[in-house]
Amino acid sequence: FCYFEGEITKDPHEFPTLKIIHRLWSEKKTIHQITKELSQMKLKSRLGKAWSWIAVKKIVTRFETKKIILHSEGKYEFR
């Protein structure tokens, strides 16, 4: 996510990857499995590096604690 004109919005480069992480997490994949799949898909982190276990863990923790909730059709909410 990023700020655009004073509002939080989906980052067009990162949101698709976030949706993939969410889908894999919803399928009960482990952090290691998610990280491995992101590497196999050749997806890079926002810094252009390979995904690390801790970076994926931090995102998954936001899903688990419901700080980020992804809904169908790309809708989302923060809490």
PDB file with SEQRES, HELIX, SHEET and CRYST1 records, atoms N, CA, C and O in Angstrom:
SEQRES   1 A   79  PHE CYS TYR PHE GLU GLY GLU ILE THR LYS ASP PRO HIS          
SEQRES   2 A   79  GLU PHE PRO THR LEU LYS ILE ILE HIS ARG LEU TRP SER          
SEQRES   3 A   79  GLU LYS LYS THR ILE HIS GLN ILE THR LYS GLU LEU SER          
SEQRES   4 A   79  GLN MET LYS LEU LYS SER ARG LEU GLY LYS ALA TRP SER          
SEQRES   5 A   79  TRP ILE ALA VAL LYS LYS ILE VAL THR ARG PHE GLU THR          
SEQRES   6 A   79  LYS LYS ILE ILE LEU HIS SER GLU GLY LYS TYR GLU PHE          
SEQRES   7 A   79  ARG                                                          
HELIX    1 AA1 PHE A   15  SER A   26  1                                  12    
HELIX    2 AA2 ILE A   31  GLN A   40  1                                  10    
HELIX    3 AA3 TRP A   53  GLU A   64  1                                  12    
HELIX    4 AA4 SER A   72  GLY A   74  5                                   3    
SHEET    1 AA1 2 CYS A   2  PHE A   4  0                                        
SHEET    2 AA1 2 GLU A   7  THR A   9 -1                                        
SHEET    1 AA2 2 ILE A  68  LEU A  70  0                                        
SHEET    2 AA2 2 TYR A  76  PHE A  78 -1                                        
CRYST1    1.000    1.000    1.000  90.00  90.00  90.00 P 1           1          
ATOM      1  N   PHE A   1       0.832  -1.165   0.000  1.00  0.00           N  
ATOM      2  CA  PHE A   1       0.000   0.000   0.000  1.00  0.00           C  
ATOM      3  C   PHE A   1       0.879   1.230   0.000  1.00  0.00           C  
ATOM      4  O   PHE A   1       2.040   1.177   0.406  1.00  0.00           O  
ATOM      5  N   CYS A   2       0.318   2.351  -0.461  1.00  0.00           N  
ATOM      6  CA  CYS A   2       1.077   3.590  -0.491  1.00  0.00           C  
ATOM      7  C   CYS A   2       0.109   4.763  -0.293  1.00  0.00           C  
ATOM      8  O   CYS A   2      -1.109   4.604  -0.365  1.00  0.00           O  
ATOM      9  N   TYR A   3       0.681   5.927  -0.045  1.00  0.00           N  
ATOM     10  CA  TYR A   3      -0.130   7.132   0.049  1.00  0.00           C  
ATOM     11  C   TYR A   3      -0.174   7.792  -1.319  1.00  0.00           C  
ATOM     12  O   TYR A   3       0.858   7.944  -1.972  1.00  0.00           O  
ATOM     13  N   PHE A   4      -1.364   8.184  -1.755  1.00  0.00           N  
ATOM     14  CA  PHE A   4      -1.536   8.908  -3.007  1.00  0.00           C  
ATOM     15  C   PHE A   4      -2.562   9.990  -2.761  1.00  0.00           C  
ATOM     16  O   PHE A   4      -3.707   9.712  -2.403  1.00  0.00           O  
ATOM     17  N   GLU A   5      -2.142  11.221  -2.956  1.00  0.00           N  
ATOM     18  CA  GLU A   5      -3.002  12.375  -2.718  1.00  0.00           C  
ATOM     19  C   GLU A   5      -3.630  12.331  -1.331  1.00  0.00           C  
ATOM     20  O   GLU A   5      -4.814  12.617  -1.158  1.00  0.00           O  
ATOM     21  N   GLY A   6      -2.810  11.966  -0.346  1.00  0.00           N  
ATOM     22  CA  GLY A   6      -3.237  11.982   1.048  1.00  0.00           C  
ATOM     23  C   GLY A   6      -4.066  10.795   1.504  1.00  0.00           C  
ATOM     24  O   GLY A   6      -4.544  10.779   2.638  1.00  0.00           O  
ATOM     25  N   GLU A   7      -4.244   9.807   0.650  1.00  0.00           N  
ATOM     26  CA  GLU A   7      -5.033   8.635   1.020  1.00  0.00           C  
ATOM     27  C   GLU A   7      -4.221   7.361   0.820  1.00  0.00           C  
ATOM     28  O   GLU A   7      -3.354   7.295  -0.051  1.00  0.00           O  
ATOM     29  N   ILE A   8      -4.511   6.351   1.638  1.00  0.00           N  
ATOM     30  CA  ILE A   8      -3.872   5.045   1.459  1.00  0.00           C  
ATOM     31  C   ILE A   8      -4.569   4.343   0.300  1.00  0.00           C  
ATOM     32  O   ILE A   8      -5.796   4.268   0.242  1.00  0.00           O  
ATOM     33  N   THR A   9      -3.765   3.838  -0.610  1.00  0.00           N  
ATOM     34  CA  THR A   9      -4.308   3.134  -1.762  1.00  0.00           C  
ATOM     35  C   THR A   9      -3.439   1.925  -2.085  1.00  0.00           C  
ATOM     36  O   THR A   9      -2.338   1.787  -1.552  1.00  0.00           O  
ATOM     37  N   LYS A  10      -3.923   1.062  -2.945  1.00  0.00           N  
ATOM     38  CA  LYS A  10      -3.160  -0.111  -3.355  1.00  0.00           C  
ATOM     39  C   LYS A  10      -1.962   0.344  -4.184  1.00  0.00           C  
ATOM     40  O   LYS A  10      -2.106   1.176  -5.080  1.00  0.00           O  
ATOM     41  N   ASP A  11      -0.800  -0.189  -3.893  1.00  0.00           N  
ATOM     42  CA  ASP A  11       0.364   0.065  -4.725  1.00  0.00           C  
ATOM     43  C   ASP A  11       0.221  -0.833  -5.952  1.00  0.00           C  
ATOM     44  O   ASP A  11       0.142  -2.053  -5.801  1.00  0.00           O  
ATOM     45  N   PRO A  12       0.187  -0.275  -7.151  1.00  0.00           N  
ATOM     46  CA  PRO A  12      -0.069  -1.093  -8.347  1.00  0.00           C  
ATOM     47  C   PRO A  12       1.011  -2.132  -8.615  1.00  0.00           C  
ATOM     48  O   PRO A  12       0.754  -3.120  -9.303  1.00  0.00           O  
ATOM     49  N   HIS A  13       2.214  -1.929  -8.084  1.00  0.00           N  
ATOM     50  CA  HIS A  13       3.290  -2.894  -8.308  1.00  0.00           C  
ATOM     51  C   HIS A  13       3.292  -3.992  -7.244  1.00  0.00           C  
ATOM     52  O   HIS A  13       3.684  -5.124  -7.528  1.00  0.00           O  
ATOM     53  N   GLU A  14       2.862  -3.673  -6.032  1.00  0.00           N  
ATOM     54  CA  GLU A  14       2.964  -4.616  -4.919  1.00  0.00           C  
ATOM     55  C   GLU A  14       1.665  -5.345  -4.588  1.00  0.00           C  
ATOM     56  O   GLU A  14       1.708  -6.446  -4.040  1.00  0.00           O  
ATOM     57  N   PHE A  15       0.520  -4.763  -4.903  1.00  0.00           N  
ATOM     58  CA  PHE A  15      -0.754  -5.358  -4.504  1.00  0.00           C  
ATOM     59  C   PHE A  15      -0.970  -6.756  -5.100  1.00  0.00           C  
ATOM     60  O   PHE A  15      -1.479  -7.633  -4.402  1.00  0.00           O  
ATOM     61  N   PRO A  16      -0.600  -6.993  -6.372  1.00  0.00           N  
ATOM     62  CA  PRO A  16      -0.776  -8.362  -6.895  1.00  0.00           C  
ATOM     63  C   PRO A  16      -0.001  -9.406  -6.083  1.00  0.00           C  
ATOM     64  O   PRO A  16      -0.496 -10.510  -5.856  1.00  0.00           O  
ATOM     65  N   THR A  17       1.206  -9.058  -5.652  1.00  0.00           N  
ATOM     66  CA  THR A  17       1.994  -9.989  -4.842  1.00  0.00           C  
ATOM     67  C   THR A  17       1.339 -10.196  -3.475  1.00  0.00           C  
ATOM     68  O   THR A  17       1.324 -11.310  -2.953  1.00  0.00           O  
ATOM     69  N   LEU A  18       0.799  -9.120  -2.899  1.00  0.00           N  
ATOM     70  CA  LEU A  18       0.103  -9.233  -1.621  1.00  0.00           C  
ATOM     71  C   LEU A  18      -1.082 -10.188  -1.744  1.00  0.00           C  
ATOM     72  O   LEU A  18      -1.338 -10.984  -0.841  1.00  0.00           O  
ATOM     73  N   LYS A  19      -1.803 -10.110  -2.858  1.00  0.00           N  
ATOM     74  CA  LYS A  19      -2.929 -11.016  -3.075  1.00  0.00           C  
ATOM     75  C   LYS A  19      -2.460 -12.467  -3.185  1.00  0.00           C  
ATOM     76  O   LYS A  19      -3.135 -13.377  -2.704  1.00  0.00           O  
ATOM     77  N   ILE A  20      -1.313 -12.683  -3.814  1.00  0.00           N  
ATOM     78  CA  ILE A  20      -0.766 -14.040  -3.928  1.00  0.00           C  
ATOM     79  C   ILE A  20      -0.405 -14.570  -2.546  1.00  0.00           C  
ATOM     80  O   ILE A  20      -0.720 -15.711  -2.209  1.00  0.00           O  
ATOM     81  N   ILE A  21       0.253 -13.739  -1.753  1.00  0.00           N  
ATOM     82  CA  ILE A  21       0.617 -14.156  -0.393  1.00  0.00           C  
ATOM     83  C   ILE A  21      -0.649 -14.487   0.404  1.00  0.00           C  
ATOM     84  O   ILE A  21      -0.688 -15.484   1.125  1.00  0.00           O  
ATOM     85  N   HIS A  22      -1.661 -13.664   0.275  1.00  0.00           N  
ATOM     86  CA  HIS A  22      -2.921 -13.895   0.989  1.00  0.00           C  
ATOM     87  C   HIS A  22      -3.563 -15.213   0.552  1.00  0.00           C  
ATOM     88  O   HIS A  22      -4.044 -15.985   1.382  1.00  0.00           O  
ATOM     89  N   ARG A  23      -3.564 -15.460  -0.768  1.00  0.00           N  
ATOM     90  CA  ARG A  23      -4.160 -16.702  -1.277  1.00  0.00           C  
ATOM     91  C   ARG A  23      -3.420 -17.916  -0.730  1.00  0.00           C  
ATOM     92  O   ARG A  23      -4.046 -18.872  -0.273  1.00  0.00           O  
ATOM     93  N   LEU A  24      -2.095 -17.882  -0.775  1.00  0.00           N  
ATOM     94  CA  LEU A  24      -1.300 -19.009  -0.280  1.00  0.00           C  
ATOM     95  C   LEU A  24      -1.510 -19.205   1.219  1.00  0.00           C  
ATOM     96  O   LEU A  24      -1.617 -20.336   1.693  1.00  0.00           O  
ATOM     97  N   TRP A  25      -1.567 -18.101   1.963  1.00  0.00           N  
ATOM     98  CA  TRP A  25      -1.829 -18.178   3.410  1.00  0.00           C  
ATOM     99  C   TRP A  25      -3.212 -18.775   3.660  1.00  0.00           C  
ATOM    100  O   TRP A  25      -3.388 -19.592   4.564  1.00  0.00           O  
ATOM    101  N   SER A  26      -4.194 -18.360   2.851  1.00  0.00           N  
ATOM    102  CA  SER A  26      -5.560 -18.898   2.995  1.00  0.00           C  
ATOM    103  C   SER A  26      -5.612 -20.393   2.703  1.00  0.00           C  
ATOM    104  O   SER A  26      -6.468 -21.109   3.223  1.00  0.00           O  
ATOM    105  N   GLU A  27      -4.689 -20.856   1.867  1.00  0.00           N  
ATOM    106  CA  GLU A  27      -4.602 -22.286   1.541  1.00  0.00           C  
ATOM    107  C   GLU A  27      -3.803 -23.058   2.595  1.00  0.00           C  
ATOM    108  O   GLU A  27      -3.476 -24.230   2.409  1.00  0.00           O  
ATOM    109  N   LYS A  28      -3.495 -22.380   3.705  1.00  0.00           N  
ATOM    110  CA  LYS A  28      -2.786 -22.993   4.835  1.00  0.00           C  
ATOM    111  C   LYS A  28      -1.327 -23.353   4.523  1.00  0.00           C  
ATOM    112  O   LYS A  28      -0.761 -24.263   5.129  1.00  0.00           O  
ATOM    113  N   LYS A  29      -0.732 -22.632   3.576  1.00  0.00           N  
ATOM    114  CA  LYS A  29       0.689 -22.839   3.287  1.00  0.00           C  
ATOM    115  C   LYS A  29       1.507 -22.256   4.433  1.00  0.00           C  
ATOM    116  O   LYS A  29       1.093 -21.290   5.075  1.00  0.00           O  
ATOM    117  N   THR A  30       2.668 -22.849   4.682  1.00  0.00           N  
ATOM    118  CA  THR A  30       3.556 -22.335   5.724  1.00  0.00           C  
ATOM    119  C   THR A  30       4.317 -21.118   5.169  1.00  0.00           C  
ATOM    120  O   THR A  30       4.326 -20.872   3.963  1.00  0.00           O  
ATOM    121  N   ILE A  31       4.946 -20.375   6.070  1.00  0.00           N  
ATOM    122  CA  ILE A  31       5.746 -19.225   5.655  1.00  0.00           C  
ATOM    123  C   ILE A  31       6.841 -19.693   4.690  1.00  0.00           C  
ATOM    124  O   ILE A  31       7.098 -19.051   3.671  1.00  0.00           O  
ATOM    125  N   HIS A  32       7.471 -20.803   5.019  1.00  0.00           N  
ATOM    126  CA  HIS A  32       8.531 -21.340   4.152  1.00  0.00           C  
ATOM    127  C   HIS A  32       7.978 -21.679   2.766  1.00  0.00           C  
ATOM    128  O   HIS A  32       8.607 -21.364   1.755  1.00  0.00           O  
ATOM    129  N   GLN A  33       6.816 -22.315   2.713  1.00  0.00           N  
ATOM    130  CA  GLN A  33       6.220 -22.685   1.427  1.00  0.00           C  
ATOM    131  C   GLN A  33       5.864 -21.448   0.615  1.00  0.00           C  
ATOM    132  O   GLN A  33       6.065 -21.424  -0.599  1.00  0.00           O  
ATOM    133  N   ILE A  34       5.333 -20.415   1.278  1.00  0.00           N  
ATOM    134  CA  ILE A  34       4.978 -19.172   0.582  1.00  0.00           C  
ATOM    135  C   ILE A  34       6.229 -18.519   0.008  1.00  0.00           C  
ATOM    136  O   ILE A  34       6.246 -18.104  -1.151  1.00  0.00           O  
ATOM    137  N   THR A  35       7.277 -18.431   0.824  1.00  0.00           N  
ATOM    138  CA  THR A  35       8.537 -17.834   0.377  1.00  0.00           C  
ATOM    139  C   THR A  35       9.099 -18.594  -0.823  1.00  0.00           C  
ATOM    140  O   THR A  35       9.570 -17.990  -1.786  1.00  0.00           O  
ATOM    141  N   LYS A  36       9.045 -19.909  -0.756  1.00  0.00           N  
ATOM    142  CA  LYS A  36       9.549 -20.751  -1.841  1.00  0.00           C  
ATOM    143  C   LYS A  36       8.747 -20.530  -3.125  1.00  0.00           C  
ATOM    144  O   LYS A  36       9.324 -20.437  -4.208  1.00  0.00           O  
ATOM    145  N   GLU A  37       7.422 -20.445  -3.009  1.00  0.00           N  
ATOM    146  CA  GLU A  37       6.585 -20.231  -4.192  1.00  0.00           C  
ATOM    147  C   GLU A  37       6.833 -18.860  -4.809  1.00  0.00           C  
ATOM    148  O   GLU A  37       6.860 -18.728  -6.033  1.00  0.00           O  
ATOM    149  N   LEU A  38       7.014 -17.839  -3.975  1.00  0.00           N  
ATOM    150  CA  LEU A  38       7.316 -16.505  -4.503  1.00  0.00           C  
ATOM    151  C   LEU A  38       8.627 -16.526  -5.284  1.00  0.00           C  
ATOM    152  O   LEU A  38       8.747 -15.871  -6.320  1.00  0.00           O  
ATOM    153  N   SER A  39       9.602 -17.272  -4.792  1.00  0.00           N  
ATOM    154  CA  SER A  39      10.886 -17.406  -5.493  1.00  0.00           C  
ATOM    155  C   SER A  39      10.704 -18.143  -6.814  1.00  0.00           C  
ATOM    156  O   SER A  39      11.268 -17.749  -7.835  1.00  0.00           O  
ATOM    157  N   GLN A  40       9.918 -19.213  -6.790  1.00  0.00           N  
ATOM    158  CA  GLN A  40       9.685 -19.978  -8.017  1.00  0.00           C  
ATOM    159  C   GLN A  40       8.963 -19.135  -9.070  1.00  0.00           C  
ATOM    160  O   GLN A  40       9.168 -19.320 -10.269  1.00  0.00           O  
ATOM    161  N   MET A  41       8.121 -18.213  -8.615  1.00  0.00           N  
ATOM    162  CA  MET A  41       7.402 -17.316  -9.521  1.00  0.00           C  
ATOM    163  C   MET A  41       8.270 -16.140  -9.965  1.00  0.00           C  
ATOM    164  O   MET A  41       7.861 -15.322 -10.788  1.00  0.00           O  
ATOM    165  N   LYS A  42       9.484 -16.074  -9.398  1.00  0.00           N  
ATOM    166  CA  LYS A  42      10.437 -15.010  -9.683  1.00  0.00           C  
ATOM    167  C   LYS A  42       9.906 -13.629  -9.300  1.00  0.00           C  
ATOM    168  O   LYS A  42      10.214 -12.630  -9.949  1.00  0.00           O  
ATOM    169  N   LEU A  43       9.103 -13.591  -8.232  1.00  0.00           N  
ATOM    170  CA  LEU A  43       8.594 -12.325  -7.717  1.00  0.00           C  
ATOM    171  C   LEU A  43       9.592 -11.754  -6.723  1.00  0.00           C  
ATOM    172  O   LEU A  43      10.131 -12.478  -5.885  1.00  0.00           O  
ATOM    173  N   LYS A  44       9.831 -10.474  -6.818  1.00  0.00           N  
ATOM    174  CA  LYS A  44      10.793  -9.808  -5.950  1.00  0.00           C  
ATOM    175  C   LYS A  44      10.062  -8.946  -4.924  1.00  0.00           C  
ATOM    176  O   LYS A  44       8.917  -8.543  -5.131  1.00  0.00           O  
ATOM    177  N   SER A  45      10.743  -8.674  -3.820  1.00  0.00           N  
ATOM    178  CA  SER A  45      10.200  -7.781  -2.792  1.00  0.00           C  
ATOM    179  C   SER A  45      10.253  -6.338  -3.310  1.00  0.00           C  
ATOM    180  O   SER A  45      10.751  -6.087  -4.408  1.00  0.00           O  
ATOM    181  N   ARG A  46       9.744  -5.406  -2.523  1.00  0.00           N  
ATOM    182  CA  ARG A  46       9.746  -4.009  -2.954  1.00  0.00           C  
ATOM    183  C   ARG A  46      11.152  -3.464  -3.164  1.00  0.00           C  
ATOM    184  O   ARG A  46      11.329  -2.479  -3.882  1.00  0.00           O  
ATOM    185  N   LEU A  47      12.148  -4.083  -2.553  1.00  0.00           N  
ATOM    186  CA  LEU A  47      13.533  -3.657  -2.731  1.00  0.00           C  
ATOM    187  C   LEU A  47      14.212  -4.368  -3.903  1.00  0.00           C  
ATOM    188  O   LEU A  47      15.401  -4.172  -4.154  1.00  0.00           O  
ATOM    189  N   GLY A  48      13.447  -5.193  -4.612  1.00  0.00           N  
ATOM    190  CA  GLY A  48      13.989  -5.891  -5.769  1.00  0.00           C  
ATOM    191  C   GLY A  48      14.805  -7.120  -5.429  1.00  0.00           C  
ATOM    192  O   GLY A  48      15.546  -7.639  -6.264  1.00  0.00           O  
ATOM    193  N   LYS A  49      14.666  -7.582  -4.202  1.00  0.00           N  
ATOM    194  CA  LYS A  49      15.425  -8.757  -3.747  1.00  0.00           C  
ATOM    195  C   LYS A  49      14.484  -9.951  -3.613  1.00  0.00           C  
ATOM    196  O   LYS A  49      13.263  -9.819  -3.690  1.00  0.00           O  
ATOM    197  N   ALA A  50      15.084 -11.107  -3.411  1.00  0.00           N  
ATOM    198  CA  ALA A  50      14.285 -12.305  -3.156  1.00  0.00           C  
ATOM    199  C   ALA A  50      13.541 -12.133  -1.831  1.00  0.00           C  
ATOM    200  O   ALA A  50      14.029 -11.466  -0.919  1.00  0.00           O  
ATOM    201  N   TRP A  51      12.360 -12.740  -1.736  1.00  0.00           N  
ATOM    202  CA  TRP A  51      11.577 -12.650  -0.511  1.00  0.00           C  
ATOM    203  C   TRP A  51      12.272 -13.403   0.614  1.00  0.00           C  
ATOM    204  O   TRP A  51      12.756 -14.518   0.423  1.00  0.00           O  
ATOM    205  N   SER A  52      12.315 -12.787   1.778  1.00  0.00           N  
ATOM    206  CA  SER A  52      12.876 -13.448   2.951  1.00  0.00           C  
ATOM    207  C   SER A  52      11.747 -14.018   3.800  1.00  0.00           C  
ATOM    208  O   SER A  52      10.598 -13.586   3.711  1.00  0.00           O  
ATOM    209  N   TRP A  53      12.096 -14.986   4.613  1.00  0.00           N  
ATOM    210  CA  TRP A  53      11.120 -15.602   5.505  1.00  0.00           C  
ATOM    211  C   TRP A  53      10.496 -14.548   6.411  1.00  0.00           C  
ATOM    212  O   TRP A  53       9.281 -14.545   6.606  1.00  0.00           O  
ATOM    213  N   ILE A  54      11.314 -13.650   6.970  1.00  0.00           N  
ATOM    214  CA  ILE A  54      10.808 -12.664   7.932  1.00  0.00           C  
ATOM    215  C   ILE A  54       9.874 -11.655   7.265  1.00  0.00           C  
ATOM    216  O   ILE A  54       8.901 -11.222   7.883  1.00  0.00           O  
ATOM    217  N   ALA A  55      10.150 -11.273   6.021  1.00  0.00           N  
ATOM    218  CA  ALA A  55       9.273 -10.324   5.321  1.00  0.00           C  
ATOM    219  C   ALA A  55       7.890 -10.944   5.101  1.00  0.00           C  
ATOM    220  O   ALA A  55       6.868 -10.293   5.314  1.00  0.00           O  
ATOM    221  N   VAL A  56       7.874 -12.202   4.676  1.00  0.00           N  
ATOM    222  CA  VAL A  56       6.598 -12.892   4.471  1.00  0.00           C  
ATOM    223  C   VAL A  56       5.888 -13.069   5.813  1.00  0.00           C  
ATOM    224  O   VAL A  56       4.671 -12.900   5.899  1.00  0.00           O  
ATOM    225  N   LYS A  57       6.636 -13.404   6.850  1.00  0.00           N  
ATOM    226  CA  LYS A  57       6.050 -13.589   8.185  1.00  0.00           C  
ATOM    227  C   LYS A  57       5.367 -12.309   8.657  1.00  0.00           C  
ATOM    228  O   LYS A  57       4.276 -12.366   9.223  1.00  0.00           O  
ATOM    229  N   LYS A  58       5.993 -11.158   8.434  1.00  0.00           N  
ATOM    230  CA  LYS A  58       5.400  -9.886   8.859  1.00  0.00           C  
ATOM    231  C   LYS A  58       4.083  -9.619   8.138  1.00  0.00           C  
ATOM    232  O   LYS A  58       3.130  -9.129   8.745  1.00  0.00           O  
ATOM    233  N   ILE A  59       4.025  -9.937   6.850  1.00  0.00           N  
ATOM    234  CA  ILE A  59       2.783  -9.744   6.092  1.00  0.00           C  
ATOM    235  C   ILE A  59       1.706 -10.699   6.586  1.00  0.00           C  
ATOM    236  O   ILE A  59       0.566 -10.291   6.805  1.00  0.00           O  
ATOM    237  N   VAL A  60       2.062 -11.965   6.762  1.00  0.00           N  
ATOM    238  CA  VAL A  60       1.099 -12.962   7.232  1.00  0.00           C  
ATOM    239  C   VAL A  60       0.588 -12.592   8.631  1.00  0.00           C  
ATOM    240  O   VAL A  60      -0.590 -12.785   8.932  1.00  0.00           O  
ATOM    241  N   THR A  61       1.454 -12.073   9.466  1.00  0.00           N  
ATOM    242  CA  THR A  61       1.034 -11.651  10.812  1.00  0.00           C  
ATOM    243  C   THR A  61      -0.037 -10.562  10.717  1.00  0.00           C  
ATOM    244  O   THR A  61      -0.968 -10.543  11.523  1.00  0.00           O  
ATOM    245  N   ARG A  62       0.082  -9.666   9.752  1.00  0.00           N  
ATOM    246  CA  ARG A  62      -0.948  -8.631   9.567  1.00  0.00           C  
ATOM    247  C   ARG A  62      -2.280  -9.241   9.154  1.00  0.00           C  
ATOM    248  O   ARG A  62      -3.338  -8.747   9.544  1.00  0.00           O  
ATOM    249  N   PHE A  63      -2.234 -10.318   8.363  1.00  0.00           N  
ATOM    250  CA  PHE A  63      -3.473 -11.027   8.011  1.00  0.00           C  
ATOM    251  C   PHE A  63      -4.052 -11.707   9.248  1.00  0.00           C  
ATOM    252  O   PHE A  63      -5.250 -11.611   9.515  1.00  0.00           O  
ATOM    253  N   GLU A  64      -3.194 -12.394  10.000  1.00  0.00           N  
ATOM    254  CA  GLU A  64      -3.649 -13.157  11.165  1.00  0.00           C  
ATOM    255  C   GLU A  64      -4.248 -12.256  12.244  1.00  0.00           C  
ATOM    256  O   GLU A  64      -5.223 -12.634  12.894  1.00  0.00           O  
ATOM    257  N   THR A  65      -3.681 -11.089  12.437  1.00  0.00           N  
ATOM    258  CA  THR A  65      -4.181 -10.163  13.463  1.00  0.00           C  
ATOM    259  C   THR A  65      -5.269  -9.240  12.917  1.00  0.00           C  
ATOM    260  O   THR A  65      -5.758  -8.349  13.611  1.00  0.00           O  
ATOM    261  N   LYS A  66      -5.629  -9.474  11.668  1.00  0.00           N  
ATOM    262  CA  LYS A  66      -6.681  -8.719  10.984  1.00  0.00           C  
ATOM    263  C   LYS A  66      -6.385  -7.218  10.892  1.00  0.00           C  
ATOM    264  O   LYS A  66      -7.301  -6.396  10.896  1.00  0.00           O  
ATOM    265  N   LYS A  67      -5.097  -6.872  10.810  1.00  0.00           N  
ATOM    266  CA  LYS A  67      -4.721  -5.477  10.569  1.00  0.00           C  
ATOM    267  C   LYS A  67      -4.946  -5.120   9.107  1.00  0.00           C  
ATOM    268  O   LYS A  67      -5.225  -3.969   8.771  1.00  0.00           O  
ATOM    269  N   ILE A  68      -4.819  -6.123   8.240  1.00  0.00           N  
ATOM    270  CA  ILE A  68      -5.166  -5.987   6.826  1.00  0.00           C  
ATOM    271  C   ILE A  68      -6.153  -7.093   6.513  1.00  0.00           C  
ATOM    272  O   ILE A  68      -5.903  -8.265   6.794  1.00  0.00           O  
ATOM    273  N   ILE A  69      -7.275  -6.710   5.928  1.00  0.00           N  
ATOM    274  CA  ILE A  69      -8.273  -7.698   5.523  1.00  0.00           C  
ATOM    275  C   ILE A  69      -8.496  -7.518   4.025  1.00  0.00           C  
ATOM    276  O   ILE A  69      -8.883  -6.440   3.574  1.00  0.00           O  
ATOM    277  N   LEU A  70      -8.251  -8.574   3.259  1.00  0.00           N  
ATOM    278  CA  LEU A  70      -8.496  -8.538   1.826  1.00  0.00           C  
ATOM    279  C   LEU A  70      -9.835  -9.192   1.546  1.00  0.00           C  
ATOM    280  O   LEU A  70     -10.121 -10.295   2.012  1.00  0.00           O  
ATOM    281  N   HIS A  71     -10.642  -8.492   0.779  1.00  0.00           N  
ATOM    282  CA  HIS A  71     -11.945  -9.012   0.371  1.00  0.00           C  
ATOM    283  C   HIS A  71     -11.874  -9.380  -1.104  1.00  0.00           C  
ATOM    284  O   HIS A  71     -10.867  -9.129  -1.766  1.00  0.00           O  
ATOM    285  N   SER A  72     -12.927  -9.965  -1.608  1.00  0.00           N  
ATOM    286  CA  SER A  72     -12.958 -10.328  -3.020  1.00  0.00           C  
ATOM    287  C   SER A  72     -12.916  -9.071  -3.890  1.00  0.00           C  
ATOM    288  O   SER A  72     -13.215  -7.970  -3.427  1.00  0.00           O  
ATOM    289  N   GLU A  73     -12.549  -9.251  -5.128  1.00  0.00           N  
ATOM    290  CA  GLU A  73     -12.485  -8.196  -6.137  1.00  0.00           C  
ATOM    291  C   GLU A  73     -11.520  -7.068  -5.767  1.00  0.00           C  
ATOM    292  O   GLU A  73     -11.723  -5.923  -6.171  1.00  0.00           O  
ATOM    293  N   GLY A  74     -10.470  -7.384  -5.003  1.00  0.00           N  
ATOM    294  CA  GLY A  74      -9.457  -6.386  -4.706  1.00  0.00           C  
ATOM    295  C   GLY A  74      -9.804  -5.381  -3.632  1.00  0.00           C  
ATOM    296  O   GLY A  74      -9.069  -4.416  -3.423  1.00  0.00           O  
ATOM    297  N   LYS A  75     -10.907  -5.593  -2.953  1.00  0.00           N  
ATOM    298  CA  LYS A  75     -11.287  -4.692  -1.865  1.00  0.00           C  
ATOM    299  C   LYS A  75     -10.459  -5.034  -0.632  1.00  0.00           C  
ATOM    300  O   LYS A  75     -10.062  -6.183  -0.443  1.00  0.00           O  
ATOM    301  N   TYR A  76     -10.203  -4.042   0.196  1.00  0.00           N  
ATOM    302  CA  TYR A  76      -9.383  -4.241   1.387  1.00  0.00           C  
ATOM    303  C   TYR A  76      -9.819  -3.273   2.483  1.00  0.00           C  
ATOM    304  O   TYR A  76     -10.512  -2.288   2.228  1.00  0.00           O  
ATOM    305  N   GLU A  77      -9.404  -3.574   3.687  1.00  0.00           N  
ATOM    306  CA  GLU A  77      -9.626  -2.645   4.807  1.00  0.00           C  
ATOM    307  C   GLU A  77      -8.495  -2.790   5.810  1.00  0.00           C  
ATOM    308  O   GLU A  77      -7.898  -3.855   5.967  1.00  0.00           O  
ATOM    309  N   PHE A  78      -8.225  -1.684   6.477  1.00  0.00           N  
ATOM    310  CA  PHE A  78      -7.222  -1.649   7.536  1.00  0.00           C  
ATOM    311  C   PHE A  78      -7.935  -1.528   8.871  1.00  0.00           C  
ATOM    312  O   PHE A  78      -9.001  -0.920   8.964  1.00  0.00           O  
ATOM    313  N   ARG A  79      -7.345  -2.105   9.893  1.00  0.00           N  
ATOM    314  CA  ARG A  79      -7.914  -1.966  11.229  1.00  0.00           C  
ATOM    315  C   ARG A  79      -6.836  -1.586  12.187  1.00  0.00           C  
ATOM    316  O   ARG A  79      -7.099  -1.416  13.378  1.00  0.00           O  
TER     317      ARG A  79                                                      
END                                                                             
